Amino acid sequence: MRCSRPQSTVCGSDSGALCSARRKNRPKDSGCVRGVVAGPESLDLPRLHGYVYKLLPQPQTPTRPRMAGHSQFKNIMHRKGRQDAARSKLFAKLAREITVSAKTGLPDPEMNARLRLAIQAARAENMPKDNIERAIKKASGADTESFEAIRYEGYGPGGVAIIVEALTNNRNRTGGAVRAVFTKHGGNLGATGAVSHMFAHVGEIVYPAAAASPDAMLEAAIEAGADDVTSDANGHLVTCAFEALGGVSQALETKLGEPASVKALWKPTQTTAVDEEKAASILKLIGGLEDDDDVQNVYSNFEVSDAVLARLTAA
């Protein structure tokens, strides 16, 4: 007896072999066991035992590329996590400065020059407005801790001068932590005034290039009482004495609008040239200091070529 089933119903063959023999002899991984089950209307249940499959071409499983180590997604998330952590720590330090500034004076930035500068520094780092307002309100709370500003001075590898500014509620804790970082990275913590004579305490105000022409910016800065102006394609840098920073920034803001950033800093008046090995140690020292929650700013007078600095800071 020959198979009376249509070609597409049993196994796609019209060779005339017996169905039972064909089922018995076919390989286990034959195409006959793959496909879509035929509808019940195509089955002759008294004559067939089990379901019959229509032959369909099977899709090829794409070969996935092999990846060594962590995937790119994991690397991106890890890098993003580090950036988020650094940003969170920066916001915490800015918020502390705002709270201390508001507590030492009035909570109104128009009447408190230090608070105004702290808010401008926070805005320059894109700190959310809610965070700024929360930091100001915290100053009026009864449970607000008392912080004091402390400046540490010392030497790093190669005799490089370093100034550390901190806000702390525990002198012993912060002093011990700063000293430990200096010692770990080949530096020495000195007394206050040990290296500050190599720096000038100044204020810097930055405006985008579109804010004004170089001549207009120079004229506005002179009228505001600034000491120097540097203009290029990247923007305008206005320098003034630290004591005059509040008045100069307010005068410029009235005439030119809000600046990109306003900050007080220690600008080196004499620098120390170092090689790549010493520069790497200095950057580790500075990084260790900046990781401390009490440390607000770190300044140094080391000098290194742009090519070396680019290699050392490459991510």
C-alpha positions, 0 to 999 in steps of 0.5 A: 500500500502506498501513501495516499497523503498529499505531499505537503501533509506528511513529509514533502515527498512524493516518492511513494514510500510507506508513511510508517517506514518513512517515519521509522527511518528518518533522522531525529533532527530531520526537517520533518519534525520542525514547522507548523502543526497542520490544522485538524481539517487536514488530519485523518485521525483513524489513519495517522497517529500523532500530529503532522507537520508542514515543512517550513524553512527554519530561520538561521540563528544569528551568530553573536559577536564574542566580547572580551571582558565587560560589555560596552554597556557595563563600561558606560554605566560604570563611567556614568556612575563615577561621574554621578558620584563626583557630581554628587560630592561637588553639590554637597560641597557647594551646598555646605558653602552656601549654608555656612555663608547664609549662617554667617550673614543674612540669608539674602544674597543681595545683602550677603556678598559671600552668599551671593558668590557661593550661589553664583559658584553653584549655578556655574556648576548647574546645581539645581535651584531646589538644592540651593534654596534648601541649603539656604533654609538649612542655615536657619535650622536649630540643628545646623552644625557649626563649620569653620574655614581652615586653610592648610599649606604644604609641599608636594613632590618636587617641592610644589606648593599646595594650598588646601581650603576646607570647611569643617566642624572638627579640626582634628579630624580634617587636619589628620586626614589632610596630613595623611594624604600629604604623607601618603603621596610624598608631600609634607604639610607645613604651617599656615603661611608656608607657601601662600606668599607664592600665590595671590588671592584674587577673584575671577569672573568669566563671561562668554564671548557673546556677552560683549566685544573685547573693547566693551568688556574692557571698558565695563571691567575698568568702570567696575574696578577690575584689575585685568581682562583677558579676551579670546574666542572662548570668552572673557576673563576678568581678574580683580582683588579678592576683597573687591570681588563682590562689588566688581561682579555685581557691577558687571552683572548690572551692565552685562548680565549674569556671568558664567562663573564667579570665584575666589582662588589662589593664583600662583605668582611663581611656578615650579616645573616638574617632569611627568613622574612628579606630575603624576604623583602631584595629581594623585595627591590633589585627587586624594585631597579633593576626595575628602568631604571637608576639603572645598578647594585645592590649589597648586603651582606646578607647571607641566607641558600640555602634552604630559597633562593630556596623557595623565588626565586621559580617561 
